[in-house]
Amino acid sequence: MTITYLVLAGLVIAYQVWVSVLLLKAKDTYSPKQLVVQFFLVWLLPFLGAVICHFFFKLTGTHEPPQEHQFIQASGFDCDNLTNHHIDHSL
């Protein structure tokens, strides 16, 4: 029974660390005051605070784009202006 509680506590702490890392990655999105409040919420209300901050993190869409999209953007290809252009194959 004690091992179960230790595993559960480890999972909660790991989740809180993961949400904290997400907040750190989004430091350009939130004001410093918002970040402090969110960190306090994550660590002073175990699990519940992390769930609330994770929910709002996903709700505001402050997550990173997929790696493939970053690679395409780095290559100079404009993903936002994709249109169907007629290509003339006759030379």
PDB file of N, CA, C and O in Angstrom:
ATOM      1  N   MET A   1       0.824  -1.194   0.000  1.00  0.00           N
ATOM      2  CA  MET A   1       0.000   0.000   0.000  1.00  0.00           C
ATOM      3  C   MET A   1       0.871   1.263   0.000  1.00  0.00           C
ATOM      4  O   MET A   1       0.547   2.245  -0.668  1.00  0.00           O
ATOM      5  N   THR A   2       1.962   1.231   0.742  1.00  0.00           N
ATOM      6  CA  THR A   2       2.854   2.380   0.790  1.00  0.00           C
ATOM      7  C   THR A   2       3.507   2.617  -0.563  1.00  0.00           C
ATOM      8  O   THR A   2       3.709   3.764  -0.963  1.00  0.00           O
ATOM      9  N   ILE A   3       3.835   1.551  -1.264  1.00  0.00           N
ATOM     10  CA  ILE A   3       4.458   1.673  -2.587  1.00  0.00           C
ATOM     11  C   ILE A   3       3.478   2.322  -3.557  1.00  0.00           C
ATOM     12  O   ILE A   3       3.882   3.126  -4.398  1.00  0.00           O
ATOM     13  N   THR A   4       2.213   1.987  -3.452  1.00  0.00           N
ATOM     14  CA  THR A   4       1.197   2.586  -4.309  1.00  0.00           C
ATOM     15  C   THR A   4       1.139   4.100  -4.112  1.00  0.00           C
ATOM     16  O   THR A   4       1.058   4.858  -5.078  1.00  0.00           O
ATOM     17  N   TYR A   5       1.180   4.527  -2.858  1.00  0.00           N
ATOM     18  CA  TYR A   5       1.163   5.963  -2.573  1.00  0.00           C
ATOM     19  C   TYR A   5       2.428   6.648  -3.089  1.00  0.00           C
ATOM     20  O   TYR A   5       2.367   7.769  -3.594  1.00  0.00           O
ATOM     21  N   LEU A   6       3.559   5.985  -2.963  1.00  0.00           N
ATOM     22  CA  LEU A   6       4.811   6.558  -3.465  1.00  0.00           C
ATOM     23  C   LEU A   6       4.790   6.695  -4.986  1.00  0.00           C
ATOM     24  O   LEU A   6       5.233   7.708  -5.527  1.00  0.00           O
ATOM     25  N   VAL A   7       4.282   5.690  -5.663  1.00  0.00           N
ATOM     26  CA  VAL A   7       4.177   5.750  -7.125  1.00  0.00           C
ATOM     27  C   VAL A   7       3.206   6.853  -7.535  1.00  0.00           C
ATOM     28  O   VAL A   7       3.481   7.613  -8.464  1.00  0.00           O
ATOM     29  N   LEU A   8       2.086   6.939  -6.853  1.00  0.00           N
ATOM     30  CA  LEU A   8       1.101   7.979  -7.153  1.00  0.00           C
ATOM     31  C   LEU A   8       1.688   9.370  -6.908  1.00  0.00           C
ATOM     32  O   LEU A   8       1.492  10.276  -7.718  1.00  0.00           O
ATOM     33  N   ALA A   9       2.398   9.542  -5.807  1.00  0.00           N
ATOM     34  CA  ALA A   9       3.031  10.834  -5.513  1.00  0.00           C
ATOM     35  C   ALA A   9       4.086  11.159  -6.568  1.00  0.00           C
ATOM     36  O   ALA A   9       4.217  12.314  -6.971  1.00  0.00           O
ATOM     37  N   GLY A  10       4.839  10.157  -7.019  1.00  0.00           N
ATOM     38  CA  GLY A  10       5.838  10.374  -8.064  1.00  0.00           C
ATOM     39  C   GLY A  10       5.207  10.807  -9.376  1.00  0.00           C
ATOM     40  O   GLY A  10       5.742  11.670 -10.071  1.00  0.00           O
ATOM     41  N   LEU A  11       4.073  10.211  -9.715  1.00  0.00           N
ATOM     42  CA  LEU A  11       3.370  10.587 -10.941  1.00  0.00           C
ATOM     43  C   LEU A  11       2.826  12.017 -10.857  1.00  0.00           C
ATOM     44  O   LEU A  11       2.887  12.767 -11.831  1.00  0.00           O
ATOM     45  N   VAL A  12       2.302  12.385  -9.702  1.00  0.00           N
ATOM     46  CA  VAL A  12       1.781  13.743  -9.518  1.00  0.00           C
ATOM     47  C   VAL A  12       2.915  14.757  -9.635  1.00  0.00           C
ATOM     48  O   VAL A  12       2.761  15.788 -10.290  1.00  0.00           O
ATOM     49  N   ILE A  13       4.046  14.471  -9.008  1.00  0.00           N
ATOM     50  CA  ILE A  13       5.192  15.381  -9.073  1.00  0.00           C
ATOM     51  C   ILE A  13       5.717  15.480 -10.504  1.00  0.00           C
ATOM     52  O   ILE A  13       6.061  16.568 -10.966  1.00  0.00           O
ATOM     53  N   ALA A  14       5.779  14.341 -11.210  1.00  0.00           N
ATOM     54  CA  ALA A  14       6.237  14.359 -12.601  1.00  0.00           C
ATOM     55  C   ALA A  14       5.297  15.203 -13.470  1.00  0.00           C
ATOM     56  O   ALA A  14       5.758  15.946 -14.337  1.00  0.00           O
ATOM     57  N   TYR A  15       3.994  15.094 -13.244  1.00  0.00           N
ATOM     58  CA  TYR A  15       3.025  15.885 -13.999  1.00  0.00           C
ATOM     59  C   TYR A  15       3.197  17.375 -13.695  1.00  0.00           C
ATOM     60  O   TYR A  15       3.131  18.206 -14.601  1.00  0.00           O
ATOM     61  N   GLN A  16       3.415  17.709 -12.437  1.00  0.00           N
ATOM     62  CA  GLN A  16       3.614  19.101 -12.054  1.00  0.00           C
ATOM     63  C   GLN A  16       4.886  19.664 -12.684  1.00  0.00           C
ATOM     64  O   GLN A  16       4.903  20.814 -13.122  1.00  0.00           O
ATOM     65  N   VAL A  17       5.940  18.872 -12.733  1.00  0.00           N
ATOM     66  CA  VAL A  17       7.182  19.308 -13.377  1.00  0.00           C
ATOM     67  C   VAL A  17       6.931  19.532 -14.858  1.00  0.00           C
ATOM     68  O   VAL A  17       7.395  20.523 -15.421  1.00  0.00           O
ATOM     69  N   TRP A  18       6.193  18.613 -15.503  1.00  0.00           N
ATOM     70  CA  TRP A  18       5.914  18.729 -16.933  1.00  0.00           C
ATOM     71  C   TRP A  18       5.117  20.012 -17.231  1.00  0.00           C
ATOM     72  O   TRP A  18       5.425  20.724 -18.186  1.00  0.00           O
ATOM     73  N   VAL A  19       4.102  20.301 -16.418  1.00  0.00           N
ATOM     74  CA  VAL A  19       3.314  21.520 -16.614  1.00  0.00           C
ATOM     75  C   VAL A  19       4.186  22.748 -16.365  1.00  0.00           C
ATOM     76  O   VAL A  19       4.047  23.753 -17.061  1.00  0.00           O
ATOM     77  N   SER A  20       5.072  22.680 -15.393  1.00  0.00           N
ATOM     78  CA  SER A  20       5.983  23.799 -15.137  1.00  0.00           C
ATOM     79  C   SER A  20       6.893  24.056 -16.330  1.00  0.00           C
ATOM     80  O   SER A  20       7.160  25.208 -16.672  1.00  0.00           O
ATOM     81  N   VAL A  21       7.368  22.995 -16.963  1.00  0.00           N
ATOM     82  CA  VAL A  21       8.206  23.149 -18.154  1.00  0.00           C
ATOM     83  C   VAL A  21       7.398  23.764 -19.294  1.00  0.00           C
ATOM     84  O   VAL A  21       7.906  24.612 -20.027  1.00  0.00           O
ATOM     85  N   LEU A  22       6.155  23.345 -19.445  1.00  0.00           N
ATOM     86  CA  LEU A  22       5.292  23.951 -20.465  1.00  0.00           C
ATOM     87  C   LEU A  22       5.140  25.452 -20.220  1.00  0.00           C
ATOM     88  O   LEU A  22       5.171  26.247 -21.160  1.00  0.00           O
ATOM     89  N   LEU A  23       4.977  25.832 -18.963  1.00  0.00           N
ATOM     90  CA  LEU A  23       4.841  27.252 -18.635  1.00  0.00           C
ATOM     91  C   LEU A  23       6.133  28.010 -18.936  1.00  0.00           C
ATOM     92  O   LEU A  23       6.097  29.140 -19.423  1.00  0.00           O
ATOM     93  N   LEU A  24       7.259  27.391 -18.647  1.00  0.00           N
ATOM     94  CA  LEU A  24       8.537  28.040 -18.942  1.00  0.00           C
ATOM     95  C   LEU A  24       8.735  28.245 -20.440  1.00  0.00           C
ATOM     96  O   LEU A  24       9.286  29.259 -20.868  1.00  0.00           O
ATOM     97  N   LYS A  25       8.284  27.280 -21.230  1.00  0.00           N
ATOM     98  CA  LYS A  25       8.404  27.413 -22.684  1.00  0.00           C
ATOM     99  C   LYS A  25       7.488  28.509 -23.224  1.00  0.00           C
ATOM    100  O   LYS A  25       7.748  29.069 -24.289  1.00  0.00           O
ATOM    101  N   ALA A  26       6.424  28.815 -22.498  1.00  0.00           N
ATOM    102  CA  ALA A  26       5.463  29.828 -22.944  1.00  0.00           C
ATOM    103  C   ALA A  26       5.698  31.153 -22.235  1.00  0.00           C
ATOM    104  O   ALA A  26       4.775  31.958 -22.112  1.00  0.00           O
ATOM    105  N   LYS A  27       6.915  31.391 -21.768  1.00  0.00           N
ATOM    106  CA  LYS A  27       7.181  32.603 -20.997  1.00  0.00           C
ATOM    107  C   LYS A  27       7.006  33.881 -21.819  1.00  0.00           C
ATOM    108  O   LYS A  27       6.799  34.954 -21.251  1.00  0.00           O
ATOM    109  N   ASP A  28       7.086  33.780 -23.146  1.00  0.00           N
ATOM    110  CA  ASP A  28       6.864  34.951 -23.994  1.00  0.00           C
ATOM    111  C   ASP A  28       5.382  35.263 -24.165  1.00  0.00           C
ATOM    112  O   ASP A  28       5.019  36.366 -24.574  1.00  0.00           O
ATOM    113  N   THR A  29       4.531  34.298 -23.855  1.00  0.00           N
ATOM    114  CA  THR A  29       3.091  34.455 -24.026  1.00  0.00           C
ATOM    115  C   THR A  29       2.441  35.088 -22.802  1.00  0.00           C
ATOM    116  O   THR A  29       1.535  35.912 -22.923  1.00  0.00           O
ATOM    117  N   TYR A  30       2.912  34.692 -21.622  1.00  0.00           N
ATOM    118  CA  TYR A  30       2.320  35.173 -20.374  1.00  0.00           C
ATOM    119  C   TYR A  30       3.169  36.277 -19.766  1.00  0.00           C
ATOM    120  O   TYR A  30       4.383  36.320 -19.968  1.00  0.00           O
ATOM    121  N   SER A  31       2.531  37.165 -19.027  1.00  0.00           N
ATOM    122  CA  SER A  31       3.273  38.202 -18.303  1.00  0.00           C
ATOM    123  C   SER A  31       3.985  37.543 -17.118  1.00  0.00           C
ATOM    124  O   SER A  31       3.583  36.466 -16.676  1.00  0.00           O
ATOM    125  N   PRO A  32       5.035  38.183 -16.602  1.00  0.00           N
ATOM    126  CA  PRO A  32       5.735  37.612 -15.441  1.00  0.00           C
ATOM    127  C   PRO A  32       4.804  37.383 -14.248  1.00  0.00           C
ATOM    128  O   PRO A  32       4.951  36.400 -13.522  1.00  0.00           O
ATOM    129  N   LYS A  33       3.855  38.284 -14.050  1.00  0.00           N
ATOM    130  CA  LYS A  33       2.908  38.135 -12.937  1.00  0.00           C
ATOM    131  C   LYS A  33       2.031  36.897 -13.142  1.00  0.00           C
ATOM    132  O   LYS A  33       1.765  36.155 -12.197  1.00  0.00           O
ATOM    133  N   GLN A  34       1.585  36.681 -14.382  1.00  0.00           N
ATOM    134  CA  GLN A  34       0.767  35.492 -14.673  1.00  0.00           C
ATOM    135  C   GLN A  34       1.565  34.213 -14.437  1.00  0.00           C
ATOM    136  O   GLN A  34       1.043  33.241 -13.889  1.00  0.00           O
ATOM    137  N   LEU A  35       2.822  34.217 -14.850  1.00  0.00           N
ATOM    138  CA  LEU A  35       3.654  33.027 -14.657  1.00  0.00           C
ATOM    139  C   LEU A  35       3.837  32.713 -13.178  1.00  0.00           C
ATOM    140  O   LEU A  35       3.765  31.552 -12.776  1.00  0.00           O
ATOM    141  N   VAL A  36       4.073  33.735 -12.370  1.00  0.00           N
ATOM    142  CA  VAL A  36       4.256  33.508 -10.930  1.00  0.00           C
ATOM    143  C   VAL A  36       2.989  32.914 -10.328  1.00  0.00           C
ATOM    144  O   VAL A  36       3.055  31.960  -9.551  1.00  0.00           O
ATOM    145  N   VAL A  37       1.843  33.471 -10.682  1.00  0.00           N
ATOM    146  CA  VAL A  37       0.568  32.955 -10.160  1.00  0.00           C
ATOM    147  C   VAL A  37       0.361  31.515 -10.604  1.00  0.00           C
ATOM    148  O   VAL A  37      -0.076  30.682  -9.811  1.00  0.00           O
ATOM    149  N   GLN A  38       0.668  31.212 -11.859  1.00  0.00           N
ATOM    150  CA  GLN A  38       0.479  29.846 -12.353  1.00  0.00           C
ATOM    151  C   GLN A  38       1.437  28.871 -11.676  1.00  0.00           C
ATOM    152  O   GLN A  38       1.043  27.749 -11.356  1.00  0.00           O
ATOM    153  N   PHE A  39       2.687  29.275 -11.453  1.00  0.00           N
ATOM    154  CA  PHE A  39       3.627  28.392 -10.754  1.00  0.00           C
ATOM    155  C   PHE A  39       3.170  28.130  -9.322  1.00  0.00           C
ATOM    156  O   PHE A  39       3.249  27.002  -8.837  1.00  0.00           O
ATOM    157  N   PHE A  40       2.689  29.180  -8.646  1.00  0.00           N
ATOM    158  CA  PHE A  40       2.162  28.974  -7.298  1.00  0.00           C
ATOM    159  C   PHE A  40       0.964  28.037  -7.318  1.00  0.00           C
ATOM    160  O   PHE A  40       0.827  27.179  -6.446  1.00  0.00           O
ATOM    161  N   LEU A  41       0.109  28.197  -8.298  1.00  0.00           N
ATOM    162  CA  LEU A  41      -1.063  27.337  -8.410  1.00  0.00           C
ATOM    163  C   LEU A  41      -0.648  25.882  -8.625  1.00  0.00           C
ATOM    164  O   LEU A  41      -1.211  24.975  -8.012  1.00  0.00           O
ATOM    165  N   VAL A  42       0.337  25.664  -9.496  1.00  0.00           N
ATOM    166  CA  VAL A  42       0.792  24.302  -9.783  1.00  0.00           C
ATOM    167  C   VAL A  42       1.379  23.649  -8.536  1.00  0.00           C
ATOM    168  O   VAL A  42       1.105  22.481  -8.262  1.00  0.00           O
ATOM    169  N   TRP A  43       2.181  24.390  -7.782  1.00  0.00           N
ATOM    170  CA  TRP A  43       2.923  23.771  -6.688  1.00  0.00           C
ATOM    171  C   TRP A  43       2.229  23.874  -5.337  1.00  0.00           C
ATOM    172  O   TRP A  43       2.566  23.110  -4.432  1.00  0.00           O
ATOM    173  N   LEU A  44       1.279  24.778  -5.162  1.00  0.00           N
ATOM    174  CA  LEU A  44       0.584  24.864  -3.871  1.00  0.00           C
ATOM    175  C   LEU A  44      -0.704  24.044  -3.836  1.00  0.00           C
ATOM    176  O   LEU A  44      -1.193  23.693  -2.762  1.00  0.00           O
ATOM    177  N   LEU A  45      -1.244  23.745  -5.002  1.00  0.00           N
ATOM    178  CA  LEU A  45      -2.404  22.852  -5.100  1.00  0.00           C
ATOM    179  C   LEU A  45      -1.979  21.624  -5.906  1.00  0.00           C
ATOM    180  O   LEU A  45      -2.211  21.568  -7.114  1.00  0.00           O
ATOM    181  N   PRO A  46      -1.368  20.656  -5.257  1.00  0.00           N
ATOM    182  CA  PRO A  46      -0.859  19.496  -5.999  1.00  0.00           C
ATOM    183  C   PRO A  46      -1.931  18.860  -6.891  1.00  0.00           C
ATOM    184  O   PRO A  46      -3.082  18.692  -6.487  1.00  0.00           O
ATOM    185  N   PHE A  47      -1.539  18.530  -8.058  1.00  0.00           N
ATOM    186  CA  PHE A  47      -2.334  17.919  -9.117  1.00  0.00           C
ATOM    187  C   PHE A  47      -3.451  18.827  -9.613  1.00  0.00           C
ATOM    188  O   PHE A  47      -3.519  19.093 -10.813  1.00  0.00           O
ATOM    189  N   LEU A  48      -4.321  19.307  -8.747  1.00  0.00           N
ATOM    190  CA  LEU A  48      -5.430  20.161  -9.180  1.00  0.00           C
ATOM    191  C   LEU A  48      -4.914  21.448  -9.827  1.00  0.00           C
ATOM    192  O   LEU A  48      -5.420  21.866 -10.869  1.00  0.00           O
ATOM    193  N   GLY A  49      -3.925  22.065  -9.222  1.00  0.00           N
ATOM    194  CA  GLY A  49      -3.345  23.282  -9.794  1.00  0.00           C
ATOM    195  C   GLY A  49      -2.696  23.015 -11.137  1.00  0.00           C
ATOM    196  O   GLY A  49      -2.811  23.828 -12.055  1.00  0.00           O
ATOM    197  N   ALA A  50      -2.006  21.872 -11.264  1.00  0.00           N
ATOM    198  CA  ALA A  50      -1.373  21.514 -12.531  1.00  0.00           C
ATOM    199  C   ALA A  50      -2.425  21.255 -13.606  1.00  0.00           C
ATOM    200  O   ALA A  50      -2.253  21.652 -14.758  1.00  0.00           O
ATOM    201  N   VAL A  51      -3.509  20.591 -13.229  1.00  0.00           N
ATOM    202  CA  VAL A  51      -4.585  20.314 -14.192  1.00  0.00           C
ATOM    203  C   VAL A  51      -5.210  21.624 -14.670  1.00  0.00           C
ATOM    204  O   VAL A  51      -5.479  21.784 -15.860  1.00  0.00           O
ATOM    205  N   ILE A  52      -5.439  22.551 -13.757  1.00  0.00           N
ATOM    206  CA  ILE A  52      -6.045  23.841 -14.127  1.00  0.00           C
ATOM    207  C   ILE A  52      -5.127  24.605 -15.076  1.00  0.00           C
ATOM    208  O   ILE A  52      -5.578  25.115 -16.102  1.00  0.00           O
ATOM    209  N   CYS A  53      -3.836  24.685 -14.737  1.00  0.00           N
ATOM    210  CA  CYS A  53      -2.893  25.412 -15.598  1.00  0.00           C
ATOM    211  C   CYS A  53      -2.728  24.721 -16.949  1.00  0.00           C
ATOM    212  O   CYS A  53      -2.626  25.393 -17.976  1.00  0.00           O
ATOM    213  N   HIS A  54      -2.699  23.395 -16.962  1.00  0.00           N
ATOM    214  CA  HIS A  54      -2.587  22.645 -18.215  1.00  0.00           C
ATOM    215  C   HIS A  54      -3.818  22.891 -19.080  1.00  0.00           C
ATOM    216  O   HIS A  54      -3.701  23.050 -20.295  1.00  0.00           O
ATOM    217  N   PHE A  55      -4.995  22.922 -18.463  1.00  0.00           N
ATOM    218  CA  PHE A  55      -6.231  23.188 -19.194  1.00  0.00           C
ATOM    219  C   PHE A  55      -6.184  24.558 -19.864  1.00  0.00           C
ATOM    220  O   PHE A  55      -6.495  24.681 -21.048  1.00  0.00           O
ATOM    221  N   PHE A  56      -5.797  25.588 -19.112  1.00  0.00           N
ATOM    222  CA  PHE A  56      -5.737  26.928 -19.687  1.00  0.00           C
ATOM    223  C   PHE A  56      -4.616  27.059 -20.706  1.00  0.00           C
ATOM    224  O   PHE A  56      -4.728  27.824 -21.665  1.00  0.00           O
ATOM    225  N   PHE A  57      -3.539  26.316 -20.501  1.00  0.00           N
ATOM    226  CA  PHE A  57      -2.448  26.307 -21.471  1.00  0.00           C
ATOM    227  C   PHE A  57      -2.951  25.783 -22.813  1.00  0.00           C
ATOM    228  O   PHE A  57      -2.676  26.372 -23.858  1.00  0.00           O
ATOM    229  N   LYS A  58      -3.680  24.688 -22.783  1.00  0.00           N
ATOM    230  CA  LYS A  58      -4.243  24.121 -24.013  1.00  0.00           C
ATOM    231  C   LYS A  58      -5.359  25.000 -24.573  1.00  0.00           C
ATOM    232  O   LYS A  58      -5.500  25.120 -25.790  1.00  0.00           O
ATOM    233  N   LEU A  59      -6.144  25.607 -23.705  1.00  0.00           N
ATOM    234  CA  LEU A  59      -7.251  26.448 -24.133  1.00  0.00           C
ATOM    235  C   LEU A  59      -6.766  27.682 -24.886  1.00  0.00           C
ATOM    236  O   LEU A  59      -7.388  28.094 -25.864  1.00  0.00           O
ATOM    237  N   THR A  60      -5.668  28.270 -24.439  1.00  0.00           N
ATOM    238  CA  THR A  60      -5.150  29.474 -25.079  1.00  0.00           C
ATOM    239  C   THR A  60      -4.312  29.166 -26.310  1.00  0.00           C
ATOM    240  O   THR A  60      -3.915  30.083 -27.029  1.00  0.00           O
ATOM    241  N   GLY A  61      -4.038  27.897 -26.565  1.00  0.00           N
ATOM    242  CA  GLY A  61      -3.286  27.520 -27.761  1.00  0.00           C
ATOM    243  C   GLY A  61      -1.842  27.965 -27.731  1.00  0.00           C
ATOM    244  O   GLY A  61      -1.289  28.343 -28.764  1.00  0.00           O
ATOM    245  N   THR A  62      -1.223  27.929 -26.569  1.00  0.00           N
ATOM    246  CA  THR A  62       0.167  28.372 -26.452  1.00  0.00           C
ATOM    247  C   THR A  62       1.134  27.200 -26.527  1.00  0.00           C
ATOM    248  O   THR A  62       2.153  27.186 -25.836  1.00  0.00           O
ATOM    249  N   HIS A  63       0.825  26.243 -27.342  1.00  0.00           N
ATOM    250  CA  HIS A  63       1.734  25.112 -27.478  1.00  0.00           C
ATOM    251  C   HIS A  63       2.587  25.285 -28.725  1.00  0.00           C
ATOM    252  O   HIS A  63       2.263  26.078 -29.609  1.00  0.00           O
ATOM    253  N   GLU A  64       3.670  24.539 -28.786  1.00  0.00           N
ATOM    254  CA  GLU A  64       4.598  24.641 -29.906  1.00  0.00           C
ATOM    255  C   GLU A  64       4.020  23.972 -31.149  1.00  0.00           C
ATOM    256  O   GLU A  64       3.293  22.986 -31.035  1.00  0.00           O
ATOM    257  N   PRO A  65       4.331  24.492 -32.326  1.00  0.00           N
ATOM    258  CA  PRO A  65       3.898  23.808 -33.544  1.00  0.00           C
ATOM    259  C   PRO A  65       4.662  22.505 -33.699  1.00  0.00           C
ATOM    260  O   PRO A  65       5.730  22.348 -33.108  1.00  0.00           O
ATOM    261  N   PRO A  66       4.142  21.571 -34.477  1.00  0.00           N
ATOM    262  CA  PRO A  66       4.841  20.304 -34.678  1.00  0.00           C
ATOM    263  C   PRO A  66       6.234  20.535 -35.262  1.00  0.00           C
ATOM    264  O   PRO A  66       6.486  21.536 -35.934  1.00  0.00           O
ATOM    265  N   GLN A  67       7.120  19.599 -34.995  1.00  0.00           N
ATOM    266  CA  GLN A  67       8.502  19.709 -35.455  1.00  0.00           C
ATOM    267  C   GLN A  67       8.584  19.836 -36.969  1.00  0.00           C
ATOM    268  O   GLN A  67       9.412  20.594 -37.475  1.00  0.00           O
ATOM    269  N   GLU A  68       7.742  19.108 -37.706  1.00  0.00           N
ATOM    270  CA  GLU A  68       7.794  19.158 -39.160  1.00  0.00           C
ATOM    271  C   GLU A  68       7.502  20.570 -39.658  1.00  0.00           C
ATOM    272  O   GLU A  68       8.141  21.045 -40.597  1.00  0.00           O
ATOM    273  N   HIS A  69       6.543  21.235 -39.035  1.00  0.00           N
ATOM    274  CA  HIS A  69       6.185  22.590 -39.436  1.00  0.00           C
ATOM    275  C   HIS A  69       7.354  23.541 -39.186  1.00  0.00           C
ATOM    276  O   HIS A  69       7.626  24.427 -39.996  1.00  0.00           O
ATOM    277  N   GLN A  70       8.045  23.351 -38.057  1.00  0.00           N
ATOM    278  CA  GLN A  70       9.208  24.182 -37.768  1.00  0.00           C
ATOM    279  C   GLN A  70      10.292  23.958 -38.815  1.00  0.00           C
ATOM    280  O   GLN A  70      10.951  24.905 -39.244  1.00  0.00           O
ATOM    281  N   PHE A  71      10.477  22.708 -39.226  1.00  0.00           N
ATOM    282  CA  PHE A  71      11.501  22.400 -40.226  1.00  0.00           C
ATOM    283  C   PHE A  71      11.161  23.072 -41.557  1.00  0.00           C
ATOM    284  O   PHE A  71      12.041  23.624 -42.218  1.00  0.00           O
ATOM    285  N   ILE A  72       9.905  23.027 -41.943  1.00  0.00           N
ATOM    286  CA  ILE A  72       9.493  23.636 -43.207  1.00  0.00           C
ATOM    287  C   ILE A  72       9.659  25.146 -43.134  1.00  0.00           C
ATOM    288  O   ILE A  72      10.116  25.763 -44.096  1.00  0.00           O
ATOM    289  N   GLN A  73       9.296  25.749 -42.009  1.00  0.00           N
ATOM    290  CA  GLN A  73       9.458  27.195 -41.866  1.00  0.00           C
ATOM    291  C   GLN A  73      10.935  27.575 -41.914  1.00  0.00           C
ATOM    292  O   GLN A  73      11.289  28.599 -42.498  1.00  0.00           O
ATOM    293  N   ALA A  74      11.791  26.770 -41.312  1.00  0.00           N
ATOM    294  CA  ALA A  74      13.224  27.071 -41.301  1.00  0.00           C
ATOM    295  C   ALA A  74      13.824  26.977 -42.702  1.00  0.00           C
ATOM    296  O   ALA A  74      14.838  27.614 -42.985  1.00  0.00           O
ATOM    297  N   SER A  75      13.207  26.189 -43.576  1.00  0.00           N
ATOM    298  CA  SER A  75      13.733  26.044 -44.924  1.00  0.00           C
ATOM    299  C   SER A  75      13.325  27.214 -45.826  1.00  0.00           C
ATOM    300  O   SER A  75      13.795  27.313 -46.959  1.00  0.00           O
ATOM    301  N   GLY A  76      12.459  28.094 -45.332  1.00  0.00           N
ATOM    302  CA  GLY A  76      12.040  29.254 -46.111  1.00  0.00           C
ATOM    303  C   GLY A  76      10.759  29.029 -46.887  1.00  0.00           C
ATOM    304  O   GLY A  76      10.325  29.925 -47.611  1.00  0.00           O
ATOM    305  N   PHE A  77      10.135  27.860 -46.764  1.00  0.00           N
ATOM    306  CA  PHE A  77       8.898  27.558 -47.463  1.00  0.00           C
ATOM    307  C   PHE A  77       7.749  28.185 -46.700  1.00  0.00           C
ATOM    308  O   PHE A  77       7.652  28.000 -45.487  1.00  0.00           O
ATOM    309  N   ASP A  78       6.883  28.915 -47.362  1.00  0.00           N
ATOM    310  CA  ASP A  78       5.782  29.620 -46.717  1.00  0.00           C
ATOM    311  C   ASP A  78       4.564  28.709 -46.619  1.00  0.00           C
ATOM    312  O   ASP A  78       3.824  28.549 -47.589  1.00  0.00           O
ATOM    313  N   CYS A  79       4.358  28.114 -45.451  1.00  0.00           N
ATOM    314  CA  CYS A  79       3.244  27.180 -45.249  1.00  0.00           C
ATOM    315  C   CYS A  79       1.900  27.893 -45.156  1.00  0.00           C
ATOM    316  O   CYS A  79       0.860  27.295 -45.433  1.00  0.00           O
ATOM    317  N   ASP A  80       1.913  29.152 -44.773  1.00  0.00           N
ATOM    318  CA  ASP A  80       0.658  29.870 -44.557  1.00  0.00           C
ATOM    319  C   ASP A  80      -0.005  30.317 -45.852  1.00  0.00           C
ATOM    320  O   ASP A  80      -1.204  30.596 -45.854  1.00  0.00           O
ATOM    321  N   ASN A  81       0.729  30.393 -46.940  1.00  0.00           N
ATOM    322  CA  ASN A  81       0.176  30.889 -48.203  1.00  0.00           C
ATOM    323  C   ASN A  81       0.137  29.799 -49.272  1.00  0.00           C
ATOM    324  O   ASN A  81       0.441  30.050 -50.438  1.00  0.00           O
ATOM    325  N   LEU A  82      -0.235  28.608 -48.868  1.00  0.00           N
ATOM    326  CA  LEU A  82      -0.337  27.528 -49.835  1.00  0.00           C
ATOM    327  C   LEU A  82      -1.629  27.666 -50.629  1.00  0.00           C
ATOM    328  O   LEU A  82      -2.715  27.747 -50.053  1.00  0.00           O
ATOM    329  N   THR A  83      -1.511  27.691 -51.912  1.00  0.00           N
ATOM    330  CA  THR A  83      -2.690  27.751 -52.774  1.00  0.00           C
ATOM    331  C   THR A  83      -2.468  26.801 -53.933  1.00  0.00           C
ATOM    332  O   THR A  83      -1.346  26.360 -54.185  1.00  0.00           O
ATOM    333  N   ASN A  84      -3.523  26.497 -54.621  1.00  0.00           N
ATOM    334  CA  ASN A  84      -3.411  25.648 -55.809  1.00  0.00           C
ATOM    335  C   ASN A  84      -3.146  26.547 -57.010  1.00  0.00           C
ATOM    336  O   ASN A  84      -4.028  27.279 -57.460  1.00  0.00           O
ATOM    337  N   HIS A  85      -1.958  26.485 -57.505  1.00  0.00           N
ATOM    338  CA  HIS A  85      -1.583  27.263 -58.686  1.00  0.00           C
ATOM    339  C   HIS A  85      -1.560  26.345 -59.894  1.00  0.00           C
ATOM    340  O   HIS A  85      -1.157  25.183 -59.824  1.00  0.00           O
ATOM    341  N   HIS A  86      -2.003  26.905 -60.991  1.00  0.00           N
ATOM    342  CA  HIS A  86      -1.937  26.147 -62.236  1.00  0.00           C
ATOM    343  C   HIS A  86      -0.492  26.153 -62.736  1.00  0.00           C
ATOM    344  O   HIS A  86       0.124  27.206 -62.901  1.00  0.00           O
ATOM    345  N   ILE A  87       0.010  24.990 -62.963  1.00  0.00           N
ATOM    346  CA  ILE A  87       1.386  24.870 -63.460  1.00  0.00           C
ATOM    347  C   ILE A  87       1.316  24.500 -64.935  1.00  0.00           C
ATOM    348  O   ILE A  87       0.711  23.496 -65.311  1.00  0.00           O
ATOM    349  N   ASP A  88       1.932  25.311 -65.747  1.00  0.00           N
ATOM    350  CA  ASP A  88       1.950  25.047 -67.173  1.00  0.00           C
ATOM    351  C   ASP A  88       3.105  24.103 -67.471  1.00  0.00           C
ATOM    352  O   ASP A  88       4.274  24.468 -67.349  1.00  0.00           O
ATOM    353  N   HIS A  89       2.751  22.873 -67.867  1.00  0.00           N
ATOM    354  CA  HIS A  89       3.772  21.853 -68.140  1.00  0.00           C
ATOM    355  C   HIS A  89       4.245  21.880 -69.582  1.00  0.00           C
ATOM    356  O   HIS A  89       5.167  21.147 -69.941  1.00  0.00           O
ATOM    357  N   SER A  90       3.645  22.694 -70.397  1.00  0.00           N
ATOM    358  CA  SER A  90       4.093  22.740 -71.805  1.00  0.00           C
ATOM    359  C   SER A  90       5.267  23.692 -71.931  1.00  0.00           C
ATOM    360  O   SER A  90       5.201  24.835 -71.479  1.00  0.00           O
ATOM    361  N   LEU A  91       6.294  23.238 -72.521  1.00  0.00           N
ATOM    362  CA  LEU A  91       7.481  24.064 -72.732  1.00  0.00           C
ATOM    363  C   LEU A  91       7.653  24.333 -74.140  1.00  0.00           C
ATOM    364  O   LEU A  91       8.601  25.017 -74.527  1.00  0.00           O
TER     365      LEU A  91
END
